[in-house]
């Protein structure tokens, strides 16, 4: 099992790392999510349909794991050793800064669609499949997200 | 700005940027049956400026001075026709909504979280050195107990507060303590071999915990025997007589549905036909209310639906159509529904009249 998984880790690890970093609030959380995602993949590997692209399936596992772990952290904030000043860009473009803020403030269901759609140029069909929503819903959420982002940036 | 211009900026912002994958813990690769979360060391990786720029997306909105964004849930409970909630639209504080009159008033400036013990309501607030628990009554808030530090309160029962410490990374088990409200004496109550609870609550004879794996467990308060009630993934749950109604799915890959199981793990059965949105379910009396965005009509079009399901008769009804909710809290005369869109709105659905009215929000 370890050998079989290793080749997937080697090939897809960087892409999953990127997705985890984009989804999570901190580097610690992103690494946590990465570990938990691979753990779930290994546990369910015998259910993976090899005719489906592995990357899309792994993104689906990652998003579900993210939702389970982080979407509703209630009264038990994790005590972590967060890196001081994490999130401070050392060089930034003012336009990008405004867009970053705007994306960060999107409601969760819109933010997920935006991150997945622009991350590796996934299609709307892929995004819908990963989030387990109808394609029409993915489309309408992306449309709504764009409208909110445009209004927000233009207002700023 | 055109769509094309926005697209270009978003692609630049969100396109792949890390140069090296995280290292996968050896234990995960070598032991596929490992259930406990392995510890791993955080490595300091060299980050490109683009990576930092992307990582800044994940910072809290307040870091950049952003405006209020409604989260998917608010701290809320309903008792005797009154909804008690921490009001995020008014910079927090505890508010009460009288459903019959529609009057909304603030009963405390403090922000905390609400706990229930039968008919008693409690409100826990963090101060600098301690967590103070107030009892909520008609007169307002009266101090009930005080615990040093900032513990996670599991529940209150008969003048005893059940709590555990905040989680640390790599933690594999959780010790539950009890503190008597008058003596302040702290004692170790039970240690369970799990950490990172999604939710936990005291029920009549058990401490019930939901988490990712195993999903739902009951710890006998007398002999500490642990019973796994549901193997898959479990989320919110509520007590119903000697049973527990909960959101669950067989694994992380599937959506959640409503199940019911006896508190000894027997008679597990599926309740809802549709997948529900996690967190958007509530029980009152013998009725469960839940929201689904996956309702498929005969033409195979998807719709938003809020349902009621009578646990005694099995009858299911559609209450509200085409409104998107992330939280439902049921009470005697109606259902509070949270729509997080556009800054968020809390609604009240009256069972008798079938009308939906705005309580507070944008």
Interface residues (C-beta under 8 A of the other chain):
Chain A: X1 X2 X5 X6 X9 X13 X14 X15 X16 X17 X18 X20 X21 X22 X23 X24 X25 X26 X27 X28 X30 X31 X32 X34 X35 X36 X38 X39 X40 X42 X43 X44 X45 X47 X60 X61 X64 X65 X67 X68 X69 X71 X72 X74 X75 X76 X77 X78 X79 X80 X81 X83 X86 X87 X88 X89 X90 X91 X92 X93 X95 X96 X97 X99 X100 X101 X103 X104 X105 X106 X107 X108 X114 X115 X118 X119 X120 X121 X132 X133 X134 X136 X137 X146 X149 X150 X153 X154
Chain B: X1 X3 X6 X7 X9 X10 X11 X12 X13 X14 X15 X16 X17 X18 X20 X21 X22 X24 X25 X28 X29 X30 X32 X33 X34 X37 X38 X40 X42 X44 X49 X51 X52 X53 X54 X55 X56 X57 X58 X59 X60 X61 X63 X64 X66 X67 X69 X70 X71 X72 X73 X113 X152 X153 X166 X167 X168 X169 X196 X197 X198 X199 X212 X233 X235 X251 X252 X253 X255 X278 X279 X293 X294 X301 X302 X340 X341
